[in-house]
Every structure is written in structure tokens, then in C-alpha cells.
């Protein structure tokens, strides 16, 4: 698949679960009912669409303050390391900015995961308290509204893993016209090191094969998920510098 499709998906995927307003310079995502979610509350701006950066930053700041949200800005993934170039302008506008390495993984080999036979993986059809409880036990409650809202949309999927009678982990993501994206791998803090993450990813890889889904990419959120994805047959093919800025003025 084309990596530019991956970059665009990174910019646009919050449209699934957040409200948004489009501007000539980018997109303003927001969710006033889930202000702790960075994915739901940030602006994405495009280098080649901006003629007056100072005015753009002022507009973004005003917009999020009017919503009662902290202004946060993401550089489009098409504009590799751009925020490093404009760090001075961001600081002058009251923003703390930094860059993060964002790794992109594509399928490159066989699925070598051997799932724990004592765990059961199933595809989630509807929301339930036991699904919601995984987010609480993983201490990431801001993801509840994101996943719950998304599950109602076409192309969204959630896999869950059960140990005995308890759901202990989730793998969820979506399929768009550009790509199939793994959004998050989440395991309850009480039930880690049991193979839940590996069981989930094994099931996902096999599901993609069975459904002939090929335009798949992953960005690993941490070293443990990365090891699991590598074991499942994926490797890093690109590293780009993601720009982030948070208002502190």
C-alpha cells in the first residue's frame, strides 16, 4: 500500500468518533463530552495550506477556548518534522511543541504468534459493561467514549480476549477507503503477561487473511505492542517525525 495513504489516515481517522470543523488550513476535532481524549480534541494543520501562521494559531486557540478545551495542535503527517521549523512561532503563540518518532509497520512475513490456548478471542458485536471495564482496569477511561461511539460506525471493529469468564483485553480499529488501521491494543493491568495481546493480534491477522484485507498498517504505541506486531509478521518500514503542540500561554 502507499505510505501517503497511511499518513492521510493518521490525520483524518478522528472523524469516526469526534465532531469537527474544517478550515482552509486544516481540521479542528473536538468532543466537549470527552475533553481528556487527545485524539478527540486537537487541530490538524497543513504546511502548504497556510499563508499566515500567526492568524491560524490565533484562530485555533480561540476555537478550543470557546469549547472549554485546551488547545492542542498536530502537524499533518504529510509534513514530516515541520513543527521543528516553526517552533519559534508556536512558542510565541503560547504553545509548547515537540516532535515524536512515529513508526509505520506493514506486513512482511508469517504470523508466528502461538496464542495461549487458555484464552478465547471473539469479535465484539455490541457494547457491554465487561468491554467498558477493560478500559477502567487499564486506567484509560477517556478511550471509552471513543471506542463506544466508533463501534456504531461502519467499518469499525473490536476484538476481545477472555480468560475464563472475564474479558481482559481489546484490540480495536477501523477500515476506511484508504487503509485498515489498528487503533489500539489494550490489556487490563491486572491481567498482563498472560498472552492476551498476542492472542488478540493473532486473531486479527488471521481475520484479515480470511477477509482478504490487504491495505493494512500499524503504528506501535510502545515497545511491547511493537514486539507483538513483529511476531505477527509486521515490520517497521518508515519512521516520521510527528509534530505536537500544547497551549501553555
Backbone bond lengths (Angstrom), bond angles and torsions (degrees), N, CA, C in turn:
res aa  C-N    CA-C-N  psi(-1)  N-CA   C-N-CA  omega(-1)  CA-C   N-CA-C  phi
1 X - - - 1.458 - - 1.521 110.17 -
2 X 1.333 115.75 160.18 1.456 120.57 -179.76 1.521 110.15 -78.77
3 X 1.319 116.69 131.75 1.459 119.97 179.79 1.527 111.93 -65.39
4 X 1.326 117.90 -27.85 1.469 119.31 177.30 1.528 110.37 -61.92
5 X 1.330 117.74 -31.54 1.465 120.04 175.02 1.529 110.81 -64.57
6 X 1.329 116.57 -36.87 1.468 120.84 176.70 1.529 110.25 -63.73
7 X 1.323 116.29 -45.23 1.463 120.12 -178.42 1.525 111.03 -62.05
8 X 1.333 116.07 -43.67 1.467 119.85 179.07 1.526 110.98 -64.22
9 X 1.317 116.91 -38.39 1.458 119.81 178.95 1.525 110.89 -63.93
10 X 1.325 116.85 -38.22 1.462 120.13 177.15 1.525 111.43 -61.99
11 X 1.322 116.69 -35.86 1.467 120.85 179.44 1.524 111.83 -71.75
12 X 1.326 117.13 -38.85 1.463 121.03 -163.92 1.523 115.81 -106.00
13 X 1.342 119.30 -10.92 1.459 119.27 -173.15 1.527 114.82 -61.20
14 X 1.358 121.45 -25.47 1.473 118.32 178.10 1.528 114.35 -63.90
15 X 1.333 117.84 -11.28 1.465 119.89 175.40 1.530 111.63 -58.93
16 X 1.329 116.68 -22.23 1.464 120.93 -178.88 1.521 111.32 -65.19
17 X 1.332 117.64 -40.30 1.459 120.32 -169.25 1.522 114.95 -123.82
18 X 1.329 118.91 -10.33 1.462 121.28 -177.25 1.528 110.94 -113.64
19 X 1.323 116.11 156.42 1.460 120.28 167.52 1.524 107.63 -74.58
20 X 1.316 116.96 160.49 1.462 118.42 179.32 1.524 111.29 -159.65
21 X 1.300 114.79 155.23 1.458 122.96 172.59 1.522 107.97 -126.44
22 X 1.303 116.08 135.55 1.458 120.34 179.44 1.513 109.87 -94.36
23 X 1.321 115.55 141.76 1.457 123.60 177.69 1.529 108.42 -125.72
24 X 1.325 118.64 162.64 1.468 119.94 176.58 1.521 112.97 -57.59
25 X 1.339 117.55 -25.68 1.462 121.92 -177.04 1.520 113.64 -98.21
26 X 1.349 119.26 -7.75 1.452 120.01 -177.91 1.516 113.06 162.57
27 X 1.338 116.55 -150.32 1.458 122.90 -175.51 1.523 109.21 -131.97
28 X 1.343 115.52 138.66 1.454 122.01 177.51 1.526 108.39 -109.92
29 X 1.324 117.36 105.61 1.455 122.43 177.21 1.525 109.42 -89.63
30 X 1.341 115.66 141.76 1.466 117.73 177.81 1.528 110.03 -156.11
31 X 1.325 114.68 153.37 1.458 122.45 174.47 1.523 106.77 -149.27
32 X 1.311 116.47 97.27 1.470 120.28 -175.45 1.521 112.20 -68.95
33 X 1.331 117.01 -13.46 1.470 120.73 176.93 1.527 112.43 -94.59
34 X 1.325 116.02 1.55 1.474 119.64 -179.30 1.527 109.13 -147.77
35 X 1.310 116.13 60.42 1.461 121.70 -171.82 1.527 113.64 -68.88
36 X 1.333 117.93 -17.35 1.468 120.48 -179.60 1.526 112.67 -80.89
37 X 1.326 117.44 -9.63 1.462 121.59 -178.85 1.525 110.39 -88.53
38 X 1.350 116.36 112.41 1.465 119.84 177.03 1.521 111.22 -64.93
39 X 1.346 116.88 -37.40 1.460 119.64 179.19 1.525 111.18 -59.58
40 X 1.326 116.77 -32.00 1.465 121.02 -176.49 1.520 113.50 -88.42
41 X 1.318 117.57 -13.58 1.467 120.82 -173.26 1.525 110.68 -136.55
42 X 1.322 116.03 85.18 1.460 120.43 175.33 1.525 109.55 -165.16
43 X 1.305 114.84 158.04 1.460 121.32 173.81 1.521 109.22 -98.92
44 X 1.323 116.44 143.53 1.463 122.28 170.18 1.526 107.01 -112.32
45 X 1.340 116.93 124.79 1.463 119.97 -178.17 1.531 110.45 -121.30
46 X 1.335 114.85 151.64 1.464 122.26 -173.39 1.528 110.12 -117.67
47 X 1.299 115.20 125.68 1.462 122.53 -176.17 1.523 112.71 -53.55
48 X 1.331 117.12 -46.96 1.458 119.90 -173.49 1.526 113.54 -80.88
49 X 1.346 117.16 1.82 1.463 120.93 178.50 1.525 112.72 -107.08
50 X 1.342 115.99 5.83 1.467 120.17 -174.35 1.520 110.58 -116.28
51 X 1.332 115.64 125.57 1.460 120.54 175.29 1.521 111.40 -105.96
52 X 1.345 116.84 -28.07 1.465 121.23 179.48 1.527 108.16 -131.88
53 X 1.324 116.25 93.46 1.457 121.15 -175.05 1.525 111.74 -63.51
54 X 1.297 117.47 -37.82 1.470 121.14 -179.03 1.526 110.86 -59.00
55 X 1.325 117.22 -43.78 1.461 121.07 178.92 1.526 111.41 -66.96
56 X 1.322 116.80 -38.15 1.463 120.95 178.46 1.525 110.93 -63.15
57 X 1.314 117.41 -46.25 1.465 121.15 -179.38 1.522 110.88 -64.08
58 X 1.319 117.29 -38.32 1.466 121.00 177.85 1.522 110.87 -65.20
59 X 1.339 116.64 -39.37 1.469 120.89 179.39 1.522 111.02 -66.02
60 X 1.318 116.86 -41.45 1.469 121.20 179.26 1.524 110.49 -65.00
61 X 1.316 116.11 -45.27 1.464 120.44 179.98 1.519 111.14 -60.36
62 X 1.318 116.63 -45.42 1.461 121.09 179.67 1.527 111.68 -63.32
63 X 1.329 116.14 -41.15 1.472 120.64 -178.33 1.521 111.43 -60.87
64 X 1.330 117.23 -51.27 1.463 119.56 -175.45 1.526 112.20 -71.83
65 X 1.300 117.32 -33.08 1.467 119.22 175.74 1.524 110.34 -64.12
66 X 1.335 117.09 -36.78 1.467 120.76 178.98 1.520 111.50 -66.87
67 X 1.330 117.44 -23.90 1.460 122.08 178.03 1.527 111.95 -90.92
68 X 1.323 116.96 -3.33 1.459 120.57 -176.64 1.508 112.92 74.92
69 X 1.339 116.73 23.34 1.462 122.12 -178.66 1.529 110.02 -114.19
70 X 1.315 115.99 152.55 1.452 120.60 175.52 1.527 109.09 -74.05
71 X 1.334 119.17 127.88 1.465 120.52 179.07 1.532 112.02 -66.00
72 X 1.329 115.78 126.54 1.463 123.49 178.53 1.528 107.58 -133.63
73 X 1.316 116.81 137.71 1.461 120.77 -177.84 1.517 109.64 -127.33
74 X 1.332 115.73 134.78 1.456 122.80 173.49 1.529 108.98 -111.93
75 X 1.291 116.16 135.86 1.464 121.71 171.05 1.524 108.36 -73.13
76 X 1.329 118.20 138.02 1.451 119.89 172.97 1.518 109.28 -56.37
77 X 1.338 116.40 140.68 1.456 119.77 178.74 1.522 112.16 -69.47
78 X 1.320 117.42 -10.95 1.465 120.29 173.79 1.528 111.39 -71.35
79 X 1.344 116.41 -23.12 1.474 122.33 -173.63 1.520 110.45 -105.24
80 X 1.304 116.50 69.23 1.461 123.12 -174.33 1.528 112.43 -51.00
81 X 1.360 115.53 120.77 1.469 123.10 173.58 1.526 113.92 63.90
82 X 1.305 118.79 22.02 1.470 121.55 -178.52 1.525 112.57 -64.44
83 X 1.345 117.83 -36.20 1.463 119.94 -176.33 1.522 112.13 -63.74
84 X 1.314 116.73 -23.01 1.460 119.09 175.30 1.529 110.44 -65.75
85 X 1.328 116.48 -34.25 1.465 121.74 179.83 1.528 112.02 -71.68
86 X 1.339 117.20 -31.32 1.469 120.37 -174.26 1.528 111.87 -110.57
87 X 1.323 117.17 21.52 1.466 120.25 -177.52 1.528 111.97 -58.91
88 X 1.326 116.46 -35.06 1.462 120.00 179.44 1.519 112.06 -65.22
89 X 1.330 116.54 -44.92 1.464 120.59 179.06 1.529 111.22 -65.58
90 X 1.326 116.61 -38.39 1.456 120.10 177.49 1.527 111.13 -63.72
91 X 1.318 116.78 -44.18 1.464 120.86 179.02 1.513 111.29 -62.39
92 X 1.317 116.85 -41.82 1.466 120.98 179.59 1.526 111.58 -61.91
93 X 1.352 116.18 -31.51 1.463 120.69 179.89 1.526 112.31 -85.37
94 X 1.337 117.36 1.65 1.457 121.12 176.47 1.512 115.28 98.12
95 X 1.345 116.98 14.54 1.461 120.83 -176.58 1.530 112.30 -106.69
96 X 1.329 115.43 139.59 1.458 121.93 168.37 1.528 106.67 -93.02
97 X 1.320 117.63 125.25 1.458 120.42 -176.48 1.526 111.10 -122.90
98 X 1.319 115.30 155.72 1.464 121.61 177.91 1.528 108.67 -159.35
99 X 1.322 115.83 169.63 1.453 121.32 177.03 1.523 110.98 -115.72
100 X 1.322 116.40 147.07 1.458 122.31 178.34 1.518 108.89 -127.96
101 X 1.334 116.93 135.04 1.460 119.45 173.15 1.525 109.12 -69.04
102 X 1.318 116.33 126.29 1.450 121.15 176.88 1.524 108.80 -117.53
103 X 1.327 114.99 116.30 1.463 121.37 -174.78 1.526 110.31 -94.82
104 X 1.323 114.93 139.42 1.462 120.99 177.64 1.523 108.87 -114.90
105 X 1.328 115.41 128.29 1.450 121.46 -177.24 1.526 110.09 -116.33
106 X 1.330 115.73 136.47 1.457 122.42 175.65 1.527 109.35 -125.19
107 X 1.332 116.11 160.00 1.461 120.83 179.25 1.517 110.39 -63.63
108 X 1.329 115.97 135.32 1.467 119.60 -177.53 1.529 113.09 -140.31
109 X 1.324 117.55 -8.86 1.461 119.14 -175.87 1.506 111.90 -162.81
110 X 1.327 115.25 -162.94 1.456 121.27 -176.80 1.527 111.90 -81.52
111 X 1.296 114.49 153.64 1.455 121.88 173.84 1.527 107.69 -78.21
112 X 1.336 116.55 104.37 1.459 121.23 -175.89 1.530 113.22 -100.03
113 X 1.300 116.52 9.15 1.464 119.99 178.63 1.534 109.94 -70.02
114 X 1.313 115.88 134.54 1.461 121.72 171.52 1.526 106.56 -110.77
115 X 1.332 117.40 101.94 1.465 119.17 -174.27 1.524 112.79 -69.44
116 X 1.309 115.38 150.30 1.461 122.29 176.09 1.535 108.67 -63.90
117 X 1.323 119.12 118.17 1.466 121.11 -176.64 1.521 113.95 -66.72
118 X 1.336 116.59 -12.81 1.463 119.50 179.36 1.522 112.07 -85.35
119 X 1.345 116.81 -4.45 1.457 121.24 179.95 1.526 109.74 -106.47
120 X 1.331 115.57 145.59 1.458 121.87 179.40 1.518 109.81 -118.28
121 X 1.330 116.58 128.78 1.466 121.72 178.41 1.523 109.13 -108.35
122 X 1.330 116.63 136.74 1.460 121.02 177.87 1.529 109.61 -142.46
123 X 1.313 115.67 156.54 1.463 122.01 178.65 1.521 108.25 -88.42
124 X 1.323 116.05 131.81 1.461 122.13 -176.15 1.528 110.27 -80.78
125 X 1.317 116.74 127.00 1.463 121.69 178.41 1.519 112.64 -96.36
126 X 1.323 116.64 -32.49 1.462 119.82 179.71 1.527 109.80 -149.05
127 X 1.305 115.28 158.10 1.462 122.08 -178.50 1.520 110.81 -68.39
128 X 1.329 116.05 148.18 1.460 121.04 178.23 1.522 109.58 -151.17
129 X 1.315 115.78 166.62 1.468 120.74 179.01 1.520 111.13 -63.25
130 X 1.351 117.42 -36.19 1.461 119.17 -178.07 1.529 111.18 -69.06
131 X 1.331 117.79 -30.78 1.463 120.57 174.51 1.521 109.44 -69.06
132 X 1.316 116.15 -46.49 1.463 120.83 179.99 1.527 111.80 -61.01
133 X 1.315 117.14 -34.77 1.458 121.11 -177.61 1.526 112.70 -63.85
134 X 1.339 117.61 -28.34 1.470 120.20 178.01 1.528 110.01 -61.44
135 X 1.323 116.94 -42.51 1.467 120.56 178.98 1.532 110.64 -63.09
136 X 1.328 116.77 -39.53 1.461 120.29 179.77 1.523 110.84 -66.99
137 X 1.331 117.01 -42.70 1.464 120.54 -179.54 1.528 111.84 -72.55
138 X 1.336 117.06 -22.22 1.469 120.70 174.90 1.526 110.95 -87.59
139 X 1.330 116.33 -1.30 1.471 123.93 178.92 1.526 112.18 59.38
140 X 1.337 114.89 42.08 1.462 121.04 176.25 1.534 109.25 -133.65
141 X 1.349 117.02 63.19 1.471 120.41 -174.70 1.523 113.99 -66.02
142 X 1.353 117.81 -23.31 1.458 120.13 -179.88 1.526 112.51 -65.94
143 X 1.341 117.05 -17.81 1.457 120.02 179.02 1.532 112.73 -81.33
144 X 1.318 117.26 -11.36 1.464 120.57 -177.22 1.513 110.95 -61.66
145 X 1.325 117.12 -52.55 1.458 120.55 -178.03 1.530 110.94 -64.48
146 X 1.328 116.98 -37.20 1.465 120.82 178.85 1.528 110.22 -59.62
147 X 1.333 116.77 -53.08 1.463 120.88 -176.73 1.527 111.81 -69.73
148 X 1.322 117.06 -40.44 1.463 120.87 -178.28 1.529 110.98 -64.24
149 X 1.330 116.44 -43.95 1.463 120.68 177.95 1.520 110.78 -65.61
150 X 1.320 116.46 -41.31 1.461 121.20 -176.08 1.525 112.22 -67.30
151 X 1.330 117.02 -34.29 1.462 120.77 -176.35 1.529 111.57 -61.04
152 X 1.326 116.68 -22.27 1.464 120.69 179.53 1.529 112.24 -80.76
153 X 1.341 117.51 -8.75 1.451 121.31 -174.99 1.526 111.65 -96.14
154 X 1.350 117.24 148.89 1.467 120.55 177.23 1.530 110.76 -62.08
155 X 1.318 115.65 142.79 1.456 120.33 175.85 1.507 114.86 85.21
156 X 1.347 117.66 -3.64 1.460 119.61 179.54 1.525 109.39 -92.50
157 X 1.332 116.78 145.06 1.456 120.81 -178.42 1.525 110.64 -142.23
158 X 1.318 114.63 148.92 1.467 122.04 174.92 1.525 108.10 -136.19
159 X 1.326 115.88 129.58 1.453 121.88 169.79 1.532 107.93 -106.50
160 X 1.319 116.00 141.12 1.465 121.71 178.22 1.517 109.28 -123.61
161 X 1.329 115.84 150.30 1.463 120.57 177.35 1.524 108.40 -120.31
162 X 1.326 114.43 135.37 1.455 120.61 -177.06 1.524 110.28 -117.13
163 X 1.329 115.12 135.24 1.463 122.17 171.07 1.516 107.29 -110.29
164 X 1.324 115.25 113.74 1.466 120.45 -174.38 1.531 108.60 59.36
165 X 1.317 118.84 -113.10 1.467 120.33 -177.12 1.526 112.61 -107.09
166 X 1.344 117.84 10.11 1.455 120.54 -172.89 1.521 111.83 -120.87
167 X 1.331 116.95 132.33 1.459 121.14 173.43 1.515 108.47 -77.73
168 X 1.344 116.86 125.77 1.461 120.24 -173.59 1.527 114.00 -117.88
169 X 1.339 117.74 -9.22 1.463 118.64 -177.41 1.509 112.23 -161.78
170 X 1.342 114.81 160.80 1.459 121.79 -178.48 1.515 110.15 -139.41
171 X 1.312 116.05 146.55 1.456 123.59 168.52 1.520 105.54 -128.54
172 X 1.344 116.74 123.43 1.458 117.21 -176.90 1.524 111.47 -140.15
173 X 1.338 114.41 156.57 1.452 120.67 -178.05 1.511 110.60 -176.02
174 X 1.345 116.29 -159.83 1.455 119.34 -174.32 1.523 111.34 -154.16
175 X 1.318 115.37 163.50 1.452 122.74 175.12 1.522 108.30 -119.45
176 X 1.325 117.34 124.11 1.460 122.17 175.86 1.522 108.89 -115.64
177 X 1.331 116.01 -175.38 1.464 119.36 177.10 1.523 111.39 -69.33
178 X 1.338 117.34 -15.74 1.459 120.88 -179.00 1.519 113.05 -96.99
179 X 1.327 116.34 -41.42 1.468 118.24 -169.38 1.520 111.68 -162.04
180 X 1.327 114.59 163.06 1.459 122.30 167.66 1.523 106.40 -103.78
181 X 1.303 116.92 121.34 1.473 122.25 -172.28 1.521 111.02 -119.76
182 X 1.307 117.19 130.20 1.463 121.86 167.35 1.519 107.29 -79.83
183 X 1.322 116.35 116.22 1.460 119.75 -178.44 1.529 112.18 -82.79
184 X 1.339 116.32 -41.65 1.467 116.98 -173.94 1.527 110.90 -162.29
185 X 1.310 114.62 143.05 1.465 123.10 169.79 1.521 106.83 -115.09
186 X 1.321 116.19 122.44 1.459 120.66 -171.32 1.524 109.48 -136.17
187 X 1.341 116.04 127.54 1.463 120.87 177.71 1.520 108.08 -129.89
188 X 1.317 115.70 137.42 1.459 121.54 178.15 1.527 110.26 -54.39
189 X 1.329 116.26 136.75 1.463 120.09 -179.13 1.525 112.19 -61.64
190 X 1.316 116.67 -25.77 1.462 120.62 -179.53 1.527 112.55 -76.74
191 X 1.334 116.71 -14.00 1.466 119.44 -171.12 1.524 112.63 -129.74
192 X 1.308 116.79 31.21 1.453 119.71 177.23 1.529 110.17 -84.31
193 X 1.331 115.54 164.55 1.468 123.11 -177.77 1.532 112.08 67.11
194 X 1.326 115.72 25.70 1.462 120.38 175.48 1.529 110.99 -110.86
195 X 1.326 116.43 -3.93 1.461 119.74 -178.82 1.513 113.93 92.96
196 X 1.337 117.06 12.55 1.457 120.21 -178.76 1.517 113.27 -62.20
197 X 1.331 116.52 -45.05 1.458 120.67 179.88 1.516 112.22 -62.77
198 X 1.311 116.95 -41.77 1.472 121.11 179.22 1.528 111.43 -66.68
199 X 1.315 116.58 -40.67 1.462 119.72 178.62 1.522 110.92 -62.33
200 X 1.326 116.39 -41.00 1.465 121.30 179.16 1.523 111.30 -64.18
201 X 1.326 116.25 -46.58 1.464 118.04 -176.02 1.522 111.00 -71.25
202 X 1.306 117.60 -35.57 1.468 120.14 175.22 1.526 109.94 -57.37
203 X 1.322 116.69 -47.48 1.464 120.97 -178.68 1.530 111.10 -63.86
204 X 1.327 116.55 -38.68 1.465 120.60 179.77 1.527 111.21 -65.00
205 X 1.324 117.08 -46.23 1.474 120.77 179.89 1.521 110.67 -59.88
206 X 1.323 116.87 -43.53 1.462 120.50 -179.85 1.528 111.44 -67.95
207 X 1.308 116.84 -36.29 1.475 121.66 177.11 1.525 110.98 -62.85
208 X 1.334 116.41 -41.92 1.463 120.65 177.89 1.534 110.67 -62.22
209 X 1.335 116.36 -41.14 1.469 119.92 178.12 1.527 111.08 -62.98
210 X 1.316 116.03 -45.88 1.459 120.71 -177.20 1.524 112.15 -64.40
211 X 1.332 116.58 -30.10 1.459 121.24 -178.10 1.528 113.16 -101.22
212 X 1.351 115.37 9.66 1.463 121.50 177.28 1.536 112.33 55.60
213 X 1.312 115.67 39.55 1.471 121.71 177.30 1.528 107.60 -90.88
214 X 1.315 116.78 119.46 1.462 120.08 -172.55 1.525 114.38 -120.41
215 X 1.304 117.47 -24.94 1.472 119.13 -176.89 1.528 110.37 -84.41
216 X 1.336 114.65 64.64 1.469 122.24 -171.98 1.524 110.47 -108.61
217 X 1.311 116.18 136.97 1.458 120.01 169.95 1.519 108.84 -142.69
218 X 1.319 114.58 162.54 1.460 121.55 -177.64 1.514 108.71 -140.85
219 X 1.315 116.18 141.15 1.464 118.51 165.13 1.534 106.70 -117.54
220 X 1.312 117.80 122.68 1.463 121.45 -173.82 1.529 112.19 -79.59
221 X 1.321 115.92 127.31 1.462 121.70 179.68 1.527 108.73 -96.17
222 X 1.339 116.06 70.28 1.457 120.10 179.09 1.520 112.20 119.34
223 X 1.315 115.49 164.93 1.461 121.18 -175.07 1.529 112.95 -71.30
224 X 1.326 117.55 -36.77 1.465 119.02 -179.81 1.528 111.71 -65.52
225 X 1.352 119.14 -50.22 1.475 117.69 175.25 1.524 112.63 -58.18
226 X 1.328 117.86 -37.35 1.462 120.26 -179.65 1.529 110.98 -61.15
227 X 1.321 117.11 -42.87 1.469 120.10 178.39 1.526 110.94 -62.69
228 X 1.324 116.10 -39.59 1.460 120.14 179.13 1.523 110.34 -64.92
229 X 1.326 116.90 -44.74 1.473 120.54 -179.26 1.537 111.22 -65.12
230 X 1.332 116.17 -37.61 1.469 119.24 177.34 1.525 110.65 -63.97
231 X 1.328 116.12 -41.67 1.457 120.53 178.51 1.529 110.89 -64.56
232 X 1.340 115.26 -28.25 1.457 120.47 178.64 1.516 114.37 -83.18
233 X 1.351 117.17 2.17 1.447 120.87 174.00 1.513 115.93 104.73
234 X 1.330 117.96 13.98 1.461 121.52 -179.89 1.523 110.81 -109.26
235 X 1.331 116.00 150.13 1.465 119.78 176.84 1.522 109.80 -138.47
236 X 1.329 115.28 157.86 1.461 121.39 179.09 1.529 109.17 -74.03
237 X 1.316 116.33 126.31 1.470 121.08 179.37 1.529 112.10 -115.13
238 X 1.329 116.63 -12.05 1.466 119.63 -177.78 1.521 109.20 -158.13
239 X 1.326 116.26 141.06 1.470 122.15 172.11 1.518 107.60 -126.30
240 X 1.323 116.03 122.09 1.460 120.62 178.40 1.521 109.20 -120.44
241 X 1.315 115.61 156.37 1.457 121.41 -178.67 1.527 108.39 -94.00
242 X 1.313 115.74 110.76 1.465 122.11 178.49 1.528 109.01 -86.26
243 X 1.319 116.64 127.00 1.466 121.40 177.90 1.512 111.66 -91.34
244 X 1.332 116.44 135.53 1.468 122.78 179.12 1.531 108.52 -132.06
245 X 1.325 115.58 145.56 1.462 120.35 177.90 1.524 108.77 -145.32
246 X 1.336 116.93 132.85 1.458 123.52 179.83 1.519 108.72 -122.83
247 X 1.338 116.35 133.64 1.472 120.97 -177.93 1.526 110.45 -71.35
248 X 1.327 115.26 129.30 1.461 121.21 176.96 1.513 112.40 -129.52
249 X 1.339 116.15 0.93 1.467 120.46 -177.03 1.506 113.79 -72.82
